[in-house]
Amino acid sequence: MENLIALLIAAPLLGAAVLLAGGRRLDRVGHWIGTLLSAASFVFGLILFADLLGKNAEHRTLTQHLWTWIPVGGFQADVTFRLDQLSMTFVLLITGVGSLIHLYSVGYMEHDERRRRFFGYLNLFLAAMLLLVLADNYLLLYVGWEGVGLASYLLIGFWQHKPSAATAAKKAFLVNRVGDMGLSIAIMLMFTTFGSFAFGPVLGHTGDTSEGKLTAIGLMLLLAACGKSAQVPLQSWLGDAMEGPTPVSALIHAATMVTAGVYLIVRSGAIFNAAPDAQLAVTVVGAVTLLFGAIVGCAKDDIKKALAGSTMSQIGYMVLAAGLGPIGYVFAIMHLVTHGFFKAGLFLGAGSVMHGMNDEVDMRRYGGLRKYMPVTFITFGLGYLAIIGFPGLSGFFSKDKIIEAAFAKGGTEGWILGGAALLGAAITAFYMTRVMLMTFFGEERWRNQPTRSPEAPSAEPAAETRGEHTEPHPHESPKVMTIPMIVLAVGSVFGGAFFSIGDRFLNWLEPVTGHSEGDSPLSAATVTGATMVCLVIGVAIAWAQYGRKPVPAVAPRGSLLTRAARRDLLQDDFNHVVLVRGGEHLTRSLVYVDHTLVDGVVNGTAAGFGGMSGRLRRLQNGFVRSYAVSMFGGAALLVAATLLMRAV
């Protein structure tokens, strides 16, 4: 059965190779090739999952060694795959949700001339993410890590004819390079500390290493996670990444890329458990980001960017839980899986709305769409209820567990983290209710409005650029798009309860991640009650502001916080002032030092030797008379010196 592990990666990798190298002859069937190979990987995953279920918990780790990659003296890197409960969870999420997104893309990208290439990139994305979670060592993981970065760059900038898309792809690529430096440094530290970068030798010998070294490794791993998972301070790329086609947004936010950082932290749990300072840094980053992203989501009128802020916040919950150690590892992954269902459904629902609204993304030009898109309304609504933690739906089970785990941390730290998680729940209920009301309820604000911001590259120029006023004709999406949305909605409704019955998910992951109950000052019922109060408050405020009042066509100026949130809480401004301008000043300073000090020393030395040689050259001028005078003068000096010595 171990031989099937490589096929998990081989299927989508084959699809990427065939679609990207096959040429135009595959244009008519390329999308189905990509979808079928993604689904084949999912089938292989189900077979392996069934095999793991048939084994005892202690025997649920399969490895497959393919070849020795780099044998150089004492340095050896192997291409070896590891399939255990943790990686199996990610395999099913990546291939299952990824296949649904592939199927959805068949309809969404129907009129795109480069659809075959798009599906090739999607397959490449899946293959890279699968390599990342199946690698048995950090160096091979790094290959998948960089592959995910490459695929995201290609997909975010897929419509590169749009300057905004090209810029967003470059921004995502560069910001992630900062995080990737953290992972590369961590791997080098591992090798110098443990003599290896394989999971077994590294994670199994943390007790033999100083806390300082483990803290350094943990902080570098956290930096890497911040880049891929869009956590503070490397979160600025995520909102701009919405310039890519909507299926890309769903894939990045639900099944790949942003989940990679959470996987890295949980997989490296032994390092963080032995480095309390690094673990504390993880919880702080998660708590700050869950509030940061939620606040940003409150002020966005672009439906995809509002959901992007939501992703940043929900990943913050997962990172917070991962930073709690054995108290929260299981719940971080549980929320990651449930989030994969409802966030993919929400993004595909947003794409369905855009499909029926001439690619309009401004929610202020929506309204009343539930009558025209009933399937989209219901599936999106179920995803909305799941993400705000409505009782009985998946988010209720996974997010509440994270809040309970935060309080279980104990002491002042537990109260602060638990309070931040509760506040985030209230804000989540507000901004998601806002999205729901502005899109599907209220008056039909799209009537007699010019069409703006076409997303599809094949679309006609926007009506307002032609001086025309056209009216969209909202309609339901075709079945090839609605079926994946329905399947994801089912997961959003029942996933959490399925995982929680009999602690099914906890028992599945505990042999890999470990688990401890902690010491919470609050009972589970109290935490649930507080969460429900926060939910009601958030929904009520959103209803009072957007349900009872007309939504203006132009957003009011708002408070200072609102204006800052519209600009992503000034994250780009901060980066420009601190990094761009700071880099410019640093560069000018280095140029000045180079010109004045370095070049001064070099040029001064050269000038000194040049002047000296010019003076010495006069003694070697080639004229016999000069040499005769020199010889006569020398002889005279010798005679004078001899006479002087005799006289003395």
Secondary structure, DSSP 4 states (H G I P E B T S, - for coil): -TTHHHHHHHHHHHHHHHHHHS-GGGTTTHHHHHHHHHHHHHHHHHHHHHHHHTS-GGG--EEEEEEEEEEETTEEEEEEEEE-HHHHHHHHHHHHHHHHHHHHHHHHTTT-TTHHHHHHHHHHHHHHHHHHHHBSBHHHHHHHHHHHHHHHHHHHTSSTTSHHHHHHHHHHHHHHHHHHHHHHHHHHHHHHHHS--BHHHHHT-GGGS-HHHHHHHHHHHHHHHHHHTT-TTS-THHHHGGGS-HHHHHIIIIISGGGHHHHHHHHTHHHHHT-HHHHHHHHHHHHHHHHHHHHHHHS--BHHHHHHHHHHHHHHHHHHHHHTGGGTHHHHHHHHHHHHHHHHHHHHHHHHHHHHTTT--BGGG---GGGT-HHHHHHHHHHHHHHTT-TTSHHHHHHHHHHHHHHHT-HHHHHHHHHHHHHHHHHHHHHHHHHHHHHHSSS-TTTT-------STTSPPPGGGGT--------PPPHHHHHHHHHHHHHHHHHHHHHHGGGHHHHHHHHHH-------SS-HHHHHHHHHHHHHHHHHHHIIIIISSPPPSS-----HHHHHHHTGGGHHHHIIIIIIIHHHHHHHHHHHHIIIIIHHHHHHHHHHHHHHHHHHHGGG---HHHHHHHHHHHHHHHHHHHHHHHH-
